[in-house]
Each structure stands twice: as structure tokens, then as C-alpha cells.
């Protein structure tokens, strides 16, 4: 769980960098909220459904979504998600 939280924090920092370079239009920070995103998903079964906000990337990381998919989502849009 801790590893997912660290990865989510790294994703947040990268997202802010991309926004400052003009590659992202909107950057809503959630630094410091990683545990609130990762912990509930840890308690779920793999077959359980969950709903996230657009900035709760720790949930996707914990469920096994690759960091590449997350960054492609920001840069390209919704067509890269399953």
C-alpha cells in the first residue's frame, strides 16, 4: 500500500510539471491525500467496483493500472482507458 502511495505522489509531481510546461490545461492537486485514495481500494476485492474523481490516481495504481496509461490519459484524453 505504501508503494502505491509513493507512486501516486510521484504522479502528482509529474502532473504539476506537465501543467507548468503547458501540456495540461488543468492541474488539480491532491498531494497529501494519497492514503485516502489507496486505503479504501486496498480493502476491496478485485471484482468490486469503485468510483473515483479525476485526480485520485492512487486508486488506479493500486488496482494495477500502469503509469503509462495514466500519463497517456492526461495527454491524449479518454480513448486510452478500457
C-alpha positions in Angstrom: 0.0 0.0 0.0 2.8 2.4 0.9 4.4 1.8 -2.6 1.2 2.8 -4.3 1.0 6.0 -2.2 4.6 6.9 -3.1 3.8 6.3 -6.8 0.7 8.4 -6.6 2.7 11.3 -5.1 5.3 11.0 -7.9 2.5 11.1 -10.4 1.2 14.3 -8.8 4.5 16.0 -9.0 4.9 15.0 -12.7 1.4 16.2 -13.4 2.2 19.6 -12.0 5.4 19.8 -14.1 3.4 19.0 -17.3 0.8 21.6 -16.4 3.5 24.2 -15.9 5.0 23.3 -19.3 1.7 24.0 -20.9 1.0 20.3 -21.8 -2.0 20.1 -19.4 -4.8 22.6 -19.2 -6.0 21.8 -15.7 -4.0 20.6 -12.7 -6.0 19.9 -9.5 -3.6 18.9 -6.8 -4.2 16.1 -4.3 -0.8 16.0 -2.6 -1.2 14.7 0.9 -4.4 12.8 0.1 -2.8 9.6 -1.2 -3.8 7.4 1.8 -7.4 8.5 1.4 -7.3 7.2 -2.2 -5.3 4.0 -1.8 -6.6 2.6 1.5 -10.2 2.1 0.6 -9.2 0.3 -2.6 -6.9 -2.0 -0.6 -9.9 -3.2 1.3 -11.9 -4.1 -1.8 -12.0 -7.4 -3.6 -10.6 -7.3 -7.2 -14.1 -7.9 -8.6 -15.6 -4.9 -6.6 -16.4 -1.7 -8.4 -15.3 1.7 -7.3 -15.9 5.3 -8.5 -13.1 7.9 -8.4 -12.6 11.5 -9.0 -10.3 12.6 -11.9 -7.4 13.2 -9.5 -7.4 10.0 -7.4 -4.7 8.2 -9.3 -3.6 6.1 -6.3 -6.7 4.0 -6.7 -5.8 3.1 -10.3 -2.2 2.5 -9.3 -3.3 0.1 -6.5 -5.5 -1.7 -9.0 -2.6 -2.3 -11.3 -3.1 0.5 -13.9 0.2 1.3 -15.5 1.7 4.8 -15.0 2.0 5.0 -18.8 -1.8 4.7 -19.1 -2.3 7.4 -16.6 0.0 9.8 -18.4 -1.5 9.0 -21.8 -4.9 9.8 -20.3 -3.7 13.3 -19.4 -2.0 13.9 -22.7 -4.5 12.3 -25.1 -7.8 12.0 -23.4 -10.3 9.3 -22.7 -9.7 7.0 -25.6 -6.8 5.2 -23.9 -8.9 3.9 -21.0 -10.5 0.5 -21.2 
